[in-house]
Amino acid sequence: MMNLAIRTVSLFMFCLCNLYLAAQQYPVSTLFGNNLIQTNPAMTGAVYKHSANVIWRGAGTASPNLPYPTTLWANYAYRMDKINSGIGISYRYDAWGAQKRNTALLSYAYHIPIKSLYLSIGASAGINTLNVDYSGLIFGEPVPEPQFNPVFTADFGLALHHEKWNVGLSMTQLNNPTFRAKNIPGSYNLAPQFWLFADYRFNMGEKWSLTPRVQLVADRINLTTNIQVLATRKEKFWFGIGMKNTFGNDPYFIISPMVGYDIKGKFRIGYAANISSVPDAFTHNHMTSEVVLSFLMK
């Protein structure tokens, strides 16, 4: 009876985590312009000859027993002009509450020249892992934590690239991978995510440019809109504002001021503050921070 009770509590906690994870399957970065390879593989090698980006996002935690809520994105892409292709690698680490996820992907894109622009077709494939740790949530009698094998995941995307604008459509987790617990009943499904992005750069004299951009992501539950406007001076100093809305079972609104600087046209440092209308489920905070470091070479 005791063993059955422990397993029942473990399954209950796993189901509670699943309810939260449904809204956190694919974190949306505010600084997504530096992270397009991870949501649309067609952007692999599309803009720069070499492109390396690291983005970190974090927030304070509500309990010393819970891990610090963190998301880390890292990617590198290389354009091979002789064969009109781009290859890349990307990694994402996401820790929220009791769960930690790791995603590693290899991506390839083929670029088809069309007059002053080109059409890019890309795909990526890799491994997704999920770990659950109840130590910060359970007190008293320990319960077995669900254990999962890694699952295969695949993405597909299309994009049009021009010197002044980009637009793309993609689908991540298209194979609908499912984590199945080995030691308790239960599973966690990674639903397909549909992405649309677009941006356009308006030159405003010799020193300034203005770039509005938008990113939409939808699954079977939620729709998230990410709309931003960035102003850039002398292709170095940039700043802007973003507004993010999520509609669905867990609606919220985020406003994001951001600022950054490009050094010698190769190195980028940037910061964005995400001020939310509701605190995160595992924090007391209404604000998270994002920092980006990049190496970019055309």
Salt bridges, closest charged atoms under 4 A:
ASP81 OD2 - LYS49 NZ 3.27
ASP81 OD1 - ARG79 NE 2.78
ASP262 OD1 - ARG268 NE 2.89
GLU290 OE2 - ARG57 NH1 3.16
